[in-house]
């Protein structure tokens, strides 16, 4: 029974006080914390390797939470001040009066809290000190000597060819979220953004955006209106993007004429997640369609993840440095570059010989593309110039190109811009298998190609030109006669060993006239198990080419997905070869893959061939099942969590061995670390009320393919599990 009283806040606080007394005094559950630190992206901050602000946390309350409950929760943790993060509704930064681990543990235990986490420290990506060079080779490499080492002619991003098309129109706004920018640098001052809605120096928030006299951006680190740079890092980044060109002084940026928005959030000891979120929010609200982000950490933050993801609604492209420890980001994720929202471009660093820098992070599914990052000459604090190296220096090259492509194609959304940049990347051997594109950004190709617009959404007809002996991609197109007849061709590209392409095509009506193309004994094409689903697994080598054809009924919606792609392979659409990220709707090119609400029952699966997690709900109850499979890889490891606002019940496991971990402490959370060899699988079964919110997240050794429901619909984690299974009858 719910009691209504005029003193609702007092009652709520009293109730919360009773809940809190045991949670806080007990501290963090030791076993669950250890497991979560190891396997969950929401790693508990008790890990001494994670740095965070003392006496400060980030918390997101669920939509519709009564104000009294929120106020009571704030009171328990001893809040002295709170700050709202506009870009993520419900997210607050709380200044607290207790230890961070205690506060986070308590807040996470409240059913009306979506998540709580520390305010993690973020660092500018480290810059090696071996820098004393004299040429700006990244834009135009003629083979000139750089620090005694001759470069390779053409090992650059082909800027002169791009500048023949455009050097920038002076209207493109690019946010530099960093250590600040020396806005009065003689090579930058003409290209600094100005807030036209603010009257300088009057002490009034003229545009009512919450910031007084923010004429040139904002300093979130010091909370003032002077985002100047005391470090040099942000000024160097800004110069690569948009140092004034053709002015007889210093260097030229990727754009000669644009508007740099200085947003400082990093100081001497790094910066905090909350300030980064505020900077992203400011950039989006004030019209920046691109941001350059040469910073990060190995701490996963849902606050930062949500901020970046939400920025996509404004067509904002978030360009991020891959990191400088030489790690594979698929195994050791570096954030924000390793987050999976599709508005992120993750950038590795290359040298003047087209090689991946030895210290650059990489990852075939987690790093998108390379850009010059070794011995980069650009503007620096004190109105000077300096050579620096790092993925920090690679990132602004890509950010500048994103600005130019957006500028040239104002009708394109962020997905088209990113697909175009990755689709026109210049393939180099050193990045194949190291980045998703297998190449380096190519401004010359991107800008020249942009003069003749690629097919618009809904216009994917015509067979492309391609070489099966030198290109390893999926080519997908439909006939131009309005018949809705589609064709898929997967090519080996000269590979001496067998490569595989696998995925699904699903529709809300039965496919017509499905036919194979050049399939052999090792290939599979299943279109008989379900008339609304095509499963494919195509294998080839050298100059091999496999494929199939199908017709989609005129009134149907069809979703294409590629769950397995070889290193560097892309899905290229239509005669214009537009790079598209699956899963996507064949007509609209929008992301797809959501099973129909109430879709229940087990899918068909094979643990010896499926490299995936399958999830489904019983049709007669609220019981869920998770099966993780070794598949054709021979070995897989899946780690993740299920976080709920109600307790799980009836948690059981299946086929677990001694090295597997499943932990249900507390009862509102399940964390798992599952390892299996082909043809085996591991399973978890649990019951949760249909009204619950359950955040599912996972990562895996071979990428994470999550298939939900009897239709095996691919879903990208994290997601709310109960969105995909209706209440039992």
C-alpha positions as CSV (number, residue, x, y, z in Angstrom):
1,X,0.0,0.0,0.0
2,X,1.3,3.5,-0.9
3,X,0.9,6.2,1.7
4,X,0.4,9.8,0.5
5,X,1.5,12.6,2.8
6,X,2.4,16.3,2.5
7,X,5.7,15.5,4.1
8,X,6.7,13.0,1.3
9,X,10.4,14.1,1.3
10,X,10.7,13.4,5.0
11,X,9.0,10.0,4.8
12,X,11.2,9.0,1.7
13,X,14.4,10.0,3.6
14,X,13.4,8.0,6.6
15,X,12.7,4.9,4.5
16,X,16.0,5.3,2.6
17,X,17.8,5.7,5.9
18,X,16.7,2.3,7.0
19,X,17.8,0.8,3.6
20,X,21.1,2.6,3.8
21,X,22.2,1.6,7.3
22,X,23.1,-2.0,6.4
23,X,24.2,-1.3,2.8
24,X,26.8,1.3,3.8
25,X,28.0,-0.4,6.9
26,X,28.4,-3.7,5.1
27,X,30.6,-2.1,2.4
28,X,31.0,-3.7,-1.0
29,X,30.3,-7.4,-1.3
30,X,33.8,-8.7,-1.8
31,X,33.3,-11.6,-4.2
32,X,30.8,-9.8,-6.4
33,X,33.1,-6.8,-6.5
34,X,36.1,-8.8,-7.6
35,X,34.1,-10.5,-10.3
36,X,32.5,-7.3,-11.5
37,X,35.9,-5.6,-11.6
38,X,37.2,-8.3,-13.9
39,X,34.2,-8.9,-16.1
40,X,31.8,-6.0,-16.1
41,X,32.1,-2.7,-18.0
42,X,30.7,-1.1,-14.9
43,X,33.7,-2.0,-12.9
44,X,33.5,-1.2,-9.2
45,X,35.7,1.6,-8.2
46,X,37.3,-0.3,-5.4
47,X,39.9,-1.4,-7.9
48,X,43.0,0.6,-6.9
49,X,44.0,1.0,-10.5
50,X,41.0,3.2,-11.3
51,X,41.3,6.9,-10.6
52,X,38.3,9.0,-9.6
53,X,37.4,12.2,-7.9
54,X,37.2,12.0,-4.1
55,X,33.7,12.6,-2.6
56,X,32.0,12.9,-5.9
57,X,29.8,10.5,-7.9
58,X,27.6,10.4,-11.0
59,X,24.1,8.9,-10.7
60,X,21.2,8.6,-13.2
61,X,17.8,8.3,-11.7
62,X,15.1,6.5,-13.7
63,X,12.5,8.5,-15.5
64,X,9.5,9.1,-13.4
65,X,11.2,8.7,-10.0
66,X,9.3,10.8,-7.4
67,X,11.3,13.9,-6.3
68,X,11.1,12.8,-2.7
69,X,12.9,9.5,-3.3
70,X,15.6,11.3,-5.3
71,X,16.0,13.9,-2.5
72,X,16.2,11.2,0.1
73,X,18.9,9.3,-1.8
74,X,20.9,12.5,-2.1
75,X,20.5,13.1,1.6
76,X,21.8,9.7,2.5
77,X,25.1,10.1,0.7
78,X,25.5,13.6,2.2
79,X,25.1,15.7,-0.9
80,X,26.2,19.3,-0.6
81,X,25.7,20.2,-4.3
82,X,24.5,18.6,-7.4
83,X,24.9,19.4,-11.1
84,X,22.6,18.3,-13.9
85,X,24.1,16.9,-17.2
86,X,21.6,18.1,-19.8
87,X,22.7,15.8,-22.6
88,X,21.8,12.7,-20.5
89,X,18.3,13.3,-18.9
90,X,18.3,12.2,-15.2
91,X,22.1,12.3,-14.9
92,X,23.5,14.2,-11.9
93,X,26.9,14.8,-10.4
94,X,26.7,14.7,-6.6
95,X,29.2,16.2,-4.2
96,X,29.0,13.7,-1.3
97,X,30.0,13.4,2.3
98,X,31.2,9.8,2.4
99,X,33.6,7.5,0.6
100,X,33.0,7.0,-3.1
101,X,32.8,3.1,-3.0
102,X,30.2,3.3,-0.2
103,X,28.1,5.8,-2.0
104,X,28.2,4.0,-5.3
105,X,27.4,0.7,-3.6
106,X,24.4,2.2,-1.8
107,X,23.0,4.1,-4.9
108,X,23.4,1.0,-7.1
109,X,21.2,-0.9,-4.7
110,X,18.2,1.5,-5.1
111,X,15.6,0.2,-7.6
112,X,14.9,3.7,-9.0
113,X,18.6,4.3,-9.9
114,X,19.6,3.3,-13.4
115,X,23.3,3.5,-12.6
116,X,25.8,5.1,-10.3
117,X,29.5,5.3,-10.8
118,X,32.6,7.3,-9.8
119,X,33.6,10.5,-11.5
120,X,36.6,8.9,-13.3
121,X,39.8,10.7,-14.1
122,X,40.4,11.1,-17.9
123,X,43.9,12.0,-19.2
124,X,45.1,13.6,-22.4
125,X,46.5,10.8,-24.5
126,X,50.3,10.6,-23.6
127,X,52.8,12.2,-26.0
128,X,56.2,10.6,-26.5
129,X,59.1,13.0,-26.0
130,X,61.2,12.0,-29.0
131,X,60.2,14.9,-31.1
132,X,62.5,17.3,-33.0
133,X,61.3,17.4,-36.6
134,X,60.9,20.0,-39.3
135,X,58.3,19.0,-41.8
136,X,54.5,18.8,-41.8
137,X,54.6,15.5,-43.7
138,X,51.1,14.2,-42.7
139,X,49.3,16.5,-45.1
140,X,51.7,16.1,-48.1
141,X,54.5,13.5,-48.0
142,X,57.1,13.9,-50.8
143,X,59.5,11.4,-49.2
144,X,61.2,14.2,-47.3
145,X,63.6,13.4,-44.5
146,X,62.0,13.5,-41.0
147,X,64.5,13.4,-38.1
148,X,67.0,11.7,-40.3
149,X,64.6,9.1,-41.7
150,X,63.3,9.4,-45.2
151,X,59.6,9.1,-45.6
152,X,57.6,7.3,-48.3
153,X,56.2,9.4,-51.0
154,X,52.4,9.5,-50.8
155,X,52.3,8.2,-47.2
156,X,49.9,11.0,-46.2
157,X,46.2,12.0,-46.3
158,X,46.4,13.7,-49.8
159,X,45.4,17.2,-48.6
160,X,46.6,19.1,-51.7
161,X,44.2,17.1,-53.8
162,X,41.4,17.9,-51.3
163,X,42.3,21.5,-51.2
164,X,41.7,21.7,-55.0
165,X,38.1,21.1,-54.0
166,X,37.7,23.1,-50.9
167,X,39.8,24.6,-48.0
168,X,36.8,25.3,-45.8
169,X,34.0,27.8,-45.9
170,X,34.6,29.4,-42.5
171,X,31.2,28.2,-41.1
172,X,32.1,24.7,-39.9
173,X,32.3,24.5,-36.1
174,X,34.6,21.8,-34.6
175,X,34.9,21.5,-30.8
176,X,38.3,20.8,-29.3
177,X,37.5,19.1,-26.0
178,X,41.0,19.1,-24.5
179,X,43.4,21.1,-22.3
180,X,42.0,24.3,-23.9
181,X,43.2,26.3,-26.9
182,X,45.4,29.4,-27.0
183,X,42.7,31.3,-28.8
184,X,45.0,34.3,-29.5
185,X,47.7,32.3,-31.3
186,X,48.6,34.2,-34.5
187,X,47.9,31.1,-36.6
188,X,44.6,30.4,-34.9
189,X,42.9,33.6,-33.7
190,X,41.1,34.2,-37.1
191,X,39.6,30.7,-36.8
192,X,38.2,30.7,-33.2
193,X,34.5,30.3,-32.7
194,X,32.6,33.2,-31.2
195,X,29.2,32.9,-29.5
196,X,27.2,35.5,-31.4
197,X,24.4,35.4,-28.8
198,X,26.6,36.5,-25.9
199,X,27.7,40.2,-25.2
200,X,31.3,40.1,-24.0
201,X,32.2,41.3,-20.6
202,X,28.7,42.4,-19.3
203,X,28.5,39.7,-16.6
204,X,25.2,38.5,-17.9
205,X,24.2,35.1,-19.4
206,X,22.7,36.7,-22.5
207,X,21.7,33.5,-24.3
208,X,20.4,31.8,-21.1
209,X,22.6,28.7,-21.6
210,X,23.9,28.6,-18.1
211,X,27.3,30.2,-18.8
212,X,28.1,33.8,-18.3
213,X,30.2,35.6,-21.0
214,X,31.0,32.4,-22.8
215,X,32.2,34.2,-25.9
216,X,34.9,31.7,-26.9
217,X,33.7,28.5,-25.3
218,X,34.2,27.5,-21.7
219,X,36.7,26.2,-19.2
220,X,34.9,23.3,-17.4
221,X,38.1,22.5,-15.4
222,X,38.2,25.9,-13.7
223,X,34.6,26.8,-14.3
224,X,35.1,30.1,-16.1
225,X,34.8,31.7,-19.5
226,X,38.5,31.6,-20.4
227,X,39.3,28.2,-22.0
228,X,42.9,29.1,-22.8
229,X,45.6,26.4,-22.9
230,X,48.3,26.2,-20.2
231,X,49.6,22.8,-21.4
232,X,50.0,23.0,-25.2
233,X,48.2,19.8,-26.1
234,X,44.9,21.3,-27.1
235,X,46.5,24.1,-29.0
236,X,48.5,21.5,-31.0
237,X,45.3,19.6,-31.8
238,X,43.5,22.8,-32.9
239,X,46.3,23.7,-35.3
240,X,46.1,20.4,-37.1
241,X,42.4,20.9,-37.5
242,X,42.3,24.5,-38.5
243,X,45.5,26.5,-38.5
244,X,45.0,29.4,-40.9
245,X,46.2,28.5,-44.3
246,X,47.8,30.5,-47.1
247,X,48.6,33.4,-44.6
248,X,52.4,33.3,-45.0
249,X,52.9,32.2,-41.4
250,X,53.4,28.9,-39.6
251,X,51.4,25.8,-40.7
252,X,48.2,25.0,-42.5
253,X,45.5,22.9,-40.9
254,X,43.3,20.3,-42.6
255,X,40.8,23.2,-43.0
256,X,42.3,26.6,-43.7
257,X,39.1,28.4,-42.6
258,X,36.7,27.0,-39.9
259,X,35.6,27.8,-36.4
260,X,37.4,26.1,-33.5
261,X,35.3,25.9,-30.3
262,X,37.7,25.7,-27.3
263,X,36.4,23.6,-24.5
264,X,38.8,22.9,-21.6
265,X,38.2,20.1,-19.1
266,X,41.8,18.8,-18.6
267,X,44.2,20.4,-16.1
268,X,47.5,19.4,-14.7
269,X,46.3,16.1,-13.2
270,X,43.8,15.2,-15.9
271,X,40.1,15.9,-16.1
272,X,36.9,14.3,-14.7
273,X,34.2,12.5,-16.5
274,X,31.5,14.9,-15.4
275,X,33.4,17.8,-17.0
276,X,33.8,15.9,-20.2
277,X,30.1,15.2,-20.3
278,X,29.4,18.9,-19.7
279,X,31.8,19.8,-22.5
280,X,30.0,17.4,-24.9
281,X,26.7,18.8,-24.0
282,X,27.9,22.4,-24.6
283,X,29.4,21.5,-28.0
284,X,26.2,19.9,-29.2
285,X,23.9,22.6,-27.8
286,X,26.0,25.3,-29.5
287,X,26.2,23.8,-33.0
288,X,29.4,21.8,-33.2
289,X,28.8,18.9,-35.5
290,X,32.3,17.4,-34.9
291,X,34.4,17.2,-31.8
292,X,38.1,16.2,-31.5
293,X,38.8,14.1,-28.3
294,X,42.5,13.2,-27.7
295,X,42.0,11.8,-24.2
296,X,40.6,8.8,-22.4
297,X,41.2,6.1,-19.8
298,X,40.6,2.4,-19.2
299,X,37.5,3.1,-17.0
300,X,34.1,2.4,-18.5
301,X,31.6,5.2,-17.7
302,X,28.0,4.9,-18.6
303,X,27.6,8.7,-18.1
304,X,30.2,9.3,-20.9
305,X,28.8,6.5,-23.0
306,X,25.3,8.0,-22.8
307,X,26.5,11.5,-23.5
308,X,28.3,10.4,-26.7
309,X,25.4,8.2,-27.8
310,X,22.8,11.0,-27.2
311,X,24.9,13.4,-29.2
312,X,24.1,11.4,-32.4
313,X,20.6,12.7,-32.3
314,X,22.1,16.1,-33.3
315,X,24.3,14.4,-36.1
316,X,27.4,15.0,-33.9
317,X,30.5,13.1,-34.9
318,X,32.8,12.2,-31.9
319,X,36.4,11.6,-33.1
320,X,38.5,9.8,-30.4
321,X,42.1,8.8,-29.9
322,X,42.7,5.0,-29.8
323,X,45.4,5.3,-27.1
324,X,49.2,5.0,-27.0
325,X,50.1,1.8,-25.1
326,X,50.3,-0.5,-28.1
327,X,47.3,-2.5,-26.9
328,X,44.6,-4.3,-28.9
329,X,41.5,-2.3,-27.8
330,X,39.4,-5.4,-28.4
331,X,41.2,-7.1,-25.6
332,X,42.0,-4.0,-23.4
333,X,39.4,-1.4,-24.2
334,X,40.4,2.2,-24.1
335,X,37.5,4.6,-23.6
336,X,35.9,6.6,-25.1
337,X,37.4,5.2,-28.4
338,X,36.2,1.7,-27.6
339,X,32.6,2.6,-27.0
340,X,30.3,1.3,-29.7
341,X,27.9,4.2,-30.6
342,X,28.0,4.6,-34.4
343,X,28.8,8.3,-34.2
344,X,32.4,7.6,-33.0
345,X,35.4,7.5,-35.2
346,X,38.3,5.8,-33.4
347,X,41.7,6.7,-34.7
348,X,45.1,5.0,-34.6
349,X,48.5,6.7,-35.4
350,X,50.7,6.0,-38.5
351,X,54.2,7.2,-39.4
352,X,55.7,8.7,-42.5
353,X,56.1,5.3,-44.1
354,X,52.5,4.2,-43.8
355,X,53.2,1.9,-40.9
356,X,51.2,1.7,-37.7
357,X,53.1,3.4,-34.9
358,X,54.6,0.8,-32.6
359,X,53.0,2.4,-29.6
360,X,49.6,3.0,-31.2
361,X,46.6,1.1,-29.9
362,X,44.7,-0.9,-32.5
363,X,41.8,-3.3,-32.9
364,X,40.1,-4.8,-35.9
365,X,36.6,-4.2,-34.5
366,X,37.3,-1.3,-32.1
367,X,39.6,1.1,-34.0
368,X,38.2,2.5,-37.3
369,X,41.0,4.0,-39.2
370,X,44.6,5.3,-39.1
371,X,45.9,8.9,-39.5
372,X,49.3,10.6,-39.3
373,X,50.4,10.7,-35.7
374,X,54.2,10.5,-35.6
375,X,56.3,13.7,-35.6
376,X,53.4,16.1,-36.3
377,X,54.2,19.8,-36.5
378,X,51.5,22.2,-35.3
379,X,50.7,25.2,-33.2
380,X,51.7,25.3,-29.5
381,X,51.2,27.4,-26.4
382,X,53.2,30.6,-26.3
383,X,52.3,31.4,-29.9
384,X,54.9,28.9,-31.0
385,X,55.1,25.5,-32.9
386,X,56.2,22.1,-31.9
387,X,56.6,18.5,-33.1
388,X,54.5,16.0,-31.1
389,X,53.6,12.4,-31.6
390,X,50.6,10.3,-30.4
391,X,47.1,9.2,-31.3
392,X,46.3,12.6,-29.9
393,X,47.9,14.0,-33.1
394,X,46.2,11.5,-35.4
395,X,42.7,12.3,-34.1
396,X,42.5,16.0,-35.3
397,X,43.4,14.9,-38.8
398,X,40.3,12.8,-38.9
399,X,38.2,15.4,-37.1
400,X,39.2,18.0,-39.7
401,X,38.3,15.7,-42.5
402,X,34.9,15.0,-41.0
403,X,34.3,18.7,-40.9
404,X,35.2,19.1,-44.6
405,X,33.0,16.1,-45.7
406,X,30.0,17.5,-43.7
407,X,30.6,20.9,-45.1
408,X,30.6,19.6,-48.7
409,X,27.6,17.4,-48.2
410,X,25.2,19.4,-45.9
411,X,22.3,17.0,-46.5
412,X,24.2,14.0,-45.2
413,X,23.6,12.6,-41.7
414,X,26.5,11.6,-39.4
415,X,26.3,7.9,-40.6
416,X,26.8,8.9,-44.2
417,X,29.7,11.1,-43.3
418,X,31.4,8.4,-41.3
419,X,30.7,5.7,-43.9
420,X,32.1,7.9,-46.6
421,X,35.3,8.6,-44.6
422,X,35.9,4.9,-43.9
423,X,34.8,3.8,-47.3
424,X,37.4,6.1,-49.0
425,X,40.2,5.2,-46.7
426,X,43.5,4.3,-48.4
427,X,44.2,0.7,-47.7
428,X,47.7,-0.1,-46.4
429,X,49.1,-3.5,-45.4
430,X,50.2,-2.3,-42.0
431,X,46.6,-1.6,-40.9
432,X,44.9,-4.7,-42.4
433,X,43.7,-6.7,-39.4
434,X,44.6,-3.8,-37.1
435,X,41.7,-1.4,-37.9
436,X,38.2,-1.9,-39.2
437,X,38.8,0.0,-42.4
438,X,42.3,-1.4,-42.9
439,X,43.5,2.0,-44.1
440,X,44.4,5.6,-43.5
441,X,42.0,8.6,-44.0
442,X,42.2,9.9,-47.6
443,X,41.1,13.5,-47.8
444,X,41.7,13.7,-51.6
445,X,39.5,10.7,-52.3
446,X,36.8,11.8,-49.8
447,X,36.5,15.3,-51.1
448,X,36.7,14.4,-54.8
449,X,34.2,11.5,-54.4
450,X,32.0,13.9,-52.4
451,X,31.6,16.1,-55.5
452,X,29.4,13.4,-57.0
453,X,27.1,12.5,-54.2
454,X,27.0,8.8,-53.3
455,X,23.6,7.1,-53.4
456,X,21.2,8.6,-51.0
457,X,19.2,6.6,-48.5
458,X,16.7,4.4,-50.3
459,X,18.8,4.6,-53.6
460,X,21.1,1.6,-53.5
461,X,20.6,0.2,-57.0
462,X,23.2,-0.9,-59.6
463,X,26.1,-3.4,-59.4
464,X,29.4,-1.9,-58.3
465,X,32.7,-2.4,-60.0
466,X,35.0,-4.5,-57.8
467,X,38.0,-6.9,-57.9
468,X,37.5,-10.3,-56.2
469,X,41.3,-10.8,-56.5
470,X,42.3,-7.6,-54.6
471,X,39.3,-6.6,-52.5
472,X,37.8,-8.5,-49.6
473,X,34.4,-7.0,-48.9
474,X,30.7,-7.7,-49.0
475,X,29.1,-6.0,-52.1
476,X,25.4,-5.5,-51.8
477,X,23.0,-3.9,-54.3
478,X,19.5,-4.1,-55.8
479,X,18.3,-3.9,-59.3
480,X,17.3,-0.5,-60.6
481,X,14.0,-1.6,-62.1
482,X,12.0,-1.3,-58.9
483,X,11.7,-5.1,-58.5
484,X,13.3,-5.2,-55.0
485,X,15.6,-7.9,-56.3
486,X,18.8,-7.9,-54.2
487,X,22.3,-9.3,-54.8
488,X,25.1,-10.1,-52.4
489,X,28.7,-11.0,-53.3
490,X,31.5,-11.7,-50.8
491,X,35.1,-11.7,-52.1
492,X,38.4,-13.2,-50.9
493,X,40.6,-10.4,-52.2
494,X,43.6,-12.7,-52.9
495,X,43.8,-14.1,-49.3
496,X,46.0,-17.3,-49.3
497,X,43.9,-18.8,-46.5
498,X,40.2,-19.3,-46.0
499,X,38.2,-16.3,-44.9
500,X,34.5,-16.3,-43.8
501,X,31.5,-14.0,-44.0
502,X,28.4,-14.8,-42.0
503,X,25.2,-13.1,-41.1
504,X,21.5,-12.9,-41.5
505,X,18.8,-11.2,-43.6
506,X,15.4,-11.0,-41.8
507,X,12.1,-9.6,-42.9
508,X,8.5,-9.2,-41.7
509,X,7.3,-11.0,-44.8
510,X,8.5,-14.1,-46.7
511,X,11.5,-13.7,-49.1
512,X,10.9,-14.6,-52.7
513,X,13.1,-16.5,-55.1
514,X,16.2,-16.9,-52.9
515,X,19.0,-18.4,-55.0
516,X,22.7,-19.2,-54.3
517,X,25.7,-17.9,-56.3
518,X,28.9,-19.9,-56.7
519,X,28.6,-21.8,-53.4
520,X,30.8,-24.8,-52.6
521,X,30.7,-27.6,-50.0
522,X,31.9,-25.5,-47.1
523,X,29.3,-22.7,-47.7
524,X,25.9,-22.6,-46.0
525,X,22.8,-20.7,-47.1
526,X,19.7,-21.5,-45.1
527,X,16.4,-20.0,-46.4
528,X,14.1,-22.9,-45.7
529,X,14.0,-23.1,-41.9
530,X,12.1,-19.8,-41.9
531,X,10.6,-18.1,-45.0
532,X,11.3,-14.7,-43.3
533,X,15.0,-15.4,-42.6
534,X,18.1,-16.1,-44.6
535,X,21.2,-17.4,-42.7
536,X,24.5,-17.3,-44.6
537,X,28.1,-18.5,-43.9
538,X,30.3,-18.0,-47.0
539,X,34.0,-19.3,-47.1
540,X,36.6,-18.6,-49.8
541,X,40.2,-17.9,-50.5
542,X,42.4,-16.3,-53.2
543,X,40.1,-15.0,-56.0
544,X,37.0,-16.7,-54.5
545,X,33.6,-15.1,-54.7
546,X,30.4,-16.4,-53.1
547,X,26.9,-14.9,-52.8
548,X,23.2,-15.2,-53.1
549,X,20.2,-13.3,-54.6
550,X,16.8,-12.6,-53.1
551,X,13.7,-10.5,-53.5
552,X,12.0,-8.6,-50.7
553,X,8.2,-8.1,-51.1
554,X,7.4,-4.5,-51.9
555,X,5.6,-3.8,-48.6
556,X,8.2,-5.6,-46.4
557,X,10.9,-4.2,-44.1
558,X,14.2,-6.2,-44.3
559,X,17.2,-6.1,-42.0
560,X,20.7,-7.0,-43.2
561,X,23.4,-8.1,-40.7
562,X,26.9,-9.3,-41.1
563,X,28.0,-10.9,-37.8
564,X,31.3,-12.2,-39.1
565,X,33.6,-10.1,-41.4
566,X,37.3,-10.7,-42.1
567,X,39.8,-8.1,-41.1
568,X,39.4,-4.8,-43.0
569,X,36.3,-6.0,-44.8
570,X,33.3,-3.6,-45.1
571,X,29.8,-3.8,-46.4
572,X,29.7,-1.6,-49.6
573,X,26.3,-0.7,-50.9
574,X,25.2,0.0,-54.5
575,X,27.0,1.3,-57.5
576,X,28.5,4.0,-55.4
577,X,30.1,1.5,-53.0
578,X,28.8,3.4,-49.9
579,X,30.2,1.9,-46.7
580,X,27.3,0.9,-44.4
581,X,27.5,-0.4,-40.9
582,X,25.3,-3.4,-40.2
583,X,22.7,-4.2,-39.0
584,X,20.7,-1.8,-41.2
585,X,17.3,-1.6,-42.9
586,X,17.8,-2.3,-46.6
587,X,15.4,0.6,-47.6
588,X,16.2,3.3,-45.1
589,X,19.7,2.3,-44.1
590,X,18.8,3.0,-40.5
591,X,19.9,0.7,-37.7
592,X,17.6,-2.2,-37.3
593,X,17.4,-5.5,-35.4
594,X,14.9,-5.1,-32.7
595,X,12.8,-8.2,-32.2
596,X,9.0,-7.6,-32.1
597,X,7.8,-7.1,-28.5
598,X,6.6,-10.3,-27.0
599,X,8.8,-12.4,-29.3
600,X,9.3,-15.6,-27.2
601,X,10.5,-19.1,-27.5
602,X,13.9,-20.7,-28.2
603,X,15.9,-20.1,-31.4
604,X,17.7,-22.8,-33.4
605,X,21.4,-22.8,-32.6
606,X,24.5,-24.9,-33.0
607,X,27.2,-24.5,-30.4
608,X,29.8,-25.9,-32.8
609,X,29.2,-23.2,-35.5
610,X,27.5,-20.2,-33.8
611,X,30.0,-17.7,-32.4
612,X,27.3,-16.0,-30.4
613,X,25.2,-15.6,-27.3
614,X,21.6,-16.5,-27.7
615,X,18.9,-15.2,-25.4
616,X,15.2,-16.0,-25.2
617,X,12.2,-15.9,-22.9
618,X,9.7,-18.7,-22.3
619,X,6.3,-18.0,-23.8
620,X,4.4,-19.3,-20.7
621,X,6.5,-17.6,-17.9
622,X,8.9,-14.9,-17.2
623,X,11.9,-17.3,-17.3
624,X,14.9,-16.3,-19.5
625,X,17.7,-18.4,-20.9
626,X,21.3,-17.4,-22.0
627,X,23.5,-19.8,-24.0
628,X,27.1,-18.7,-24.8
629,X,28.7,-20.9,-27.5
630,X,32.3,-21.6,-28.6
631,X,31.2,-21.9,-32.3
632,X,33.6,-22.2,-35.2
633,X,36.4,-20.2,-33.4
634,X,37.3,-23.3,-31.4
635,X,37.4,-21.2,-28.2
636,X,35.3,-18.3,-26.9
637,X,35.2,-16.2,-23.7
638,X,32.2,-14.0,-22.9
639,X,32.1,-11.6,-20.0
640,X,29.3,-9.4,-18.9
641,X,26.5,-8.5,-16.6
642,X,22.8,-8.2,-16.1
643,X,21.8,-5.4,-13.8
644,X,18.1,-5.1,-12.7
645,X,15.9,-2.9,-10.7
646,X,14.2,-6.0,-9.2
647,X,15.8,-9.2,-7.8
648,X,16.4,-12.1,-10.1
649,X,15.0,-15.4,-8.9
650,X,15.6,-19.1,-9.7
651,X,19.1,-18.4,-11.1
652,X,20.6,-21.7,-12.3
653,X,23.6,-22.6,-14.5
654,X,24.2,-25.2,-17.2
655,X,27.4,-26.9,-18.3
656,X,29.8,-24.7,-16.2
657,X,33.4,-25.7,-15.5
658,X,35.7,-24.7,-12.7
659,X,37.1,-21.7,-14.6
660,X,33.6,-20.2,-15.3
661,X,32.1,-17.6,-13.0
662,X,28.5,-16.7,-12.4
663,X,27.8,-14.4,-9.4
664,X,24.3,-13.4,-8.2
665,X,25.4,-11.2,-5.3
666,X,23.4,-9.0,-4.7
667,X,20.3,-10.7,-6.1
668,X,19.6,-7.7,-8.4
669,X,22.7,-8.4,-10.4
670,X,24.3,-11.3,-12.3
671,X,27.9,-11.0,-13.5
672,X,29.5,-13.7,-15.6
673,X,32.7,-14.9,-17.1
674,X,32.2,-17.9,-19.3
675,X,34.8,-19.9,-21.2
676,X,34.2,-22.8,-23.6
677,X,35.8,-24.8,-26.3
678,X,34.1,-26.1,-29.4
679,X,31.5,-27.7,-29.6
680,X,30.5,-26.8,-26.0
681,X,28.4,-24.1,-24.5
682,X,27.7,-22.5,-21.1
683,X,24.3,-21.5,-19.9
684,X,22.5,-19.2,-17.4
685,X,18.8,-19.4,-16.6
686,X,16.9,-16.9,-14.5
687,X,13.5,-15.4,-13.8
688,X,12.7,-11.7,-13.7
689,X,9.3,-9.9,-13.5
690,X,8.1,-8.7,-16.9
691,X,7.9,-5.2,-15.4
692,X,11.6,-5.1,-14.6
693,X,14.4,-3.1,-16.3
694,X,17.4,-5.4,-17.0
695,X,20.5,-3.9,-18.5
696,X,22.4,-6.6,-20.4
697,X,26.0,-6.1,-21.4
698,X,28.7,-8.4,-22.7
699,X,32.0,-8.6,-24.5
700,X,33.7,-11.6,-26.1
701,X,37.0,-12.8,-27.6
702,X,35.7,-12.8,-31.1
703,X,33.4,-9.8,-30.9
704,X,30.0,-10.1,-29.3
705,X,27.2,-11.4,-31.4
706,X,24.0,-11.3,-29.3
707,X,21.0,-13.0,-30.9
708,X,17.6,-12.6,-29.2
709,X,14.4,-14.6,-29.6
710,X,13.3,-17.3,-32.0
711,X,14.2,-15.1,-35.0
712,X,17.8,-14.8,-33.7
713,X,17.6,-11.0,-34.1
714,X,21.0,-9.4,-33.7
715,X,21.0,-6.8,-30.9
716,X,23.8,-4.5,-29.9
717,X,24.7,-4.5,-26.2
718,X,24.1,-2.8,-23.8
719,X,20.3,-3.0,-24.0
720,X,17.2,-3.5,-21.8
721,X,16.5,-7.2,-22.0
722,X,12.8,-7.0,-21.1
723,X,12.2,-4.7,-24.1
724,X,12.4,-7.9,-26.2
725,X,10.1,-10.2,-24.2
726,X,6.6,-9.4,-23.3
727,X,4.8,-10.3,-20.1
728,X,3.7,-13.9,-19.8
729,X,0.0,-14.6,-20.3
